[in-house]
Amino acid sequence: MKQLSKRIAVLCMCICLMTGLAAADGEITIEIDGIDDMVSSQVQDTSEEENQAEALTPQEEEAVAELMEAMEDAEPSEEVDLTNLEINQDLPDNVTNILLLGIDNRSSKLQRGLSDAVMICSVNKNTGRVQLTSFARDTAVSIPGYNSQRRINAAYKYGGPELAMRTINRNFKLNVQRYVVVNIHGLANVIDALGGVDIEMSELEARRINYELIKEPMDKVEREDVQAFEGLQHVDGMQAVTFARIRGLDNDLERTHRQRRLLEALFKQVSDIDLFGFMSLIETALPYVESNLATDELMTLGLSVLSGETIANIGGDGEIIGQLRIPLDKRYGYKTINNSSVIYLNEKNKKISINAIHEFIYDQKLYEDVE
């Protein structure tokens, strides 16, 4: 593998880790000439000496090559018919939307089941902005092939990533064509490989983590309890995953907020890791991830983020990752469908929610006739 900027290589691995990507579809060919063009556009004002200082060493090149080989050997992702996704063709093409699904199957293998987390990661290729839209898993939606509405987290169980993306596109007028499925117990291993993560939490959240791990142990590890106070806490992988999965403390809406907080905390945590650290993390994550994103796409997205708002805001007062939750406050109700209580959006609230998503991602509304 030819020399690339260390910053670019590390950044791309960062994006890979944060969105759970592993390019596990076997498409790992990188056109070096294309990468060189992108690199030069991002680092025009970098001196020749700085470029030489940042070039990969032979040991680093070997590590990258080994990782690429591991990705090539990974099991291919589930094939998706891109013509069957009900894509909204009228949206700007400067944003890549990636469906993120967290699956809790308590196995080292990815198996179909209800998705514990449902998010869209939107990467603006012009500004480098990264945004997360999370959906409460009990939100009622129309799932293609089913007459009555179902919970949004059932789409992956019924038809895998293709049906999950199609469901998102049909209900929210989007153009999602890429997905990432992550076993959340694999995420715990990745966090442990990081040495844990720092998360701001309330005293009640801290106590609930301890309670959940006593009531339903996720592993056989003996660990110190999370200290019962409000503030920044350092937690291990399973404690962090338990934090994101807390159910009994409040409601599913706050639960999605905790999931977004964990992802942002992880993004901060990895911002200073060196290339070898990223290699180790990606190798740890590989068995727990499925995606239809190819490595060349990943490199392009990584370069966009490298020069954009998200990286610029790390360490500052600006928002690192933009966040939106569906349903919106005061724009939903509850309804019983198929003997289950679901979060229900009437026609007006659904249009308002769609507008909120499109304004959040694209700075434009889809409907002008609703407020």
HELIX and SHEET records of a PDB file:
HELIX    1   1 LYS A    6  MET A   18  1                                  13    
HELIX    2   2 ILE A   32  GLN A   42  1                                  11    
HELIX    3   3 GLU A   48  GLU A   54  1                                   7    
HELIX    4   4 PRO A   58  ASP A   73  1                                  16    
HELIX    5   5 LEU A   82  ASN A   84  5                                   3    
HELIX    6   6 ILE A  152  ALA A  154  5                                   3    
HELIX    7   7 ALA A  155  PHE A  172  1                                  18    
HELIX    8   8 ILE A  184  ALA A  193  1                                  10    
HELIX    9   9 GLU A  203  LYS A  215  1                                  13    
HELIX   10  10 GLY A  237  ARG A  245  1                                   9    
HELIX   11  11 ASP A  252  VAL A  270  1                                  19    
HELIX   12  12 LEU A  275  ALA A  285  1                                  11    
HELIX   13  13 LEU A  286  TYR A  288  5                                   3    
HELIX   14  14 THR A  295  LEU A  306  1                                  12    
HELIX   15  15 GLU A  309  ASN A  313  1                                   5    
HELIX   16  16 GLU A  347  TYR A  362  1                                  16    
SHEET    1   A 6 VAL A 289  SER A 291  0                                        
SHEET    2   A 6 ARG A 178  ASN A 183 -1                                        
SHEET    3   A 6 VAL A  95  ILE A 103  1                                        
SHEET    4   A 6 SER A 115  ASN A 124 -1                                        
SHEET    5   A 6 VAL A 130  PHE A 135 -1                                        
SHEET    6   A 6 GLY A 322  ILE A 326  1                                        
SHEET    1   B 2 ALA A 140  VAL A 141  0                                        
SHEET    2   B 2 ARG A 150  ARG A 151 -1                                        
SHEET    1   C 2 VAL A 197  MET A 201  0                                        
SHEET    2   C 2 GLY A 231  VAL A 235 -1                                        
SHEET    1   D 2 GLY A 333  ILE A 337  0                                        
SHEET    2   D 2 SER A 340  TYR A 344 -1                                        
END                                                                             
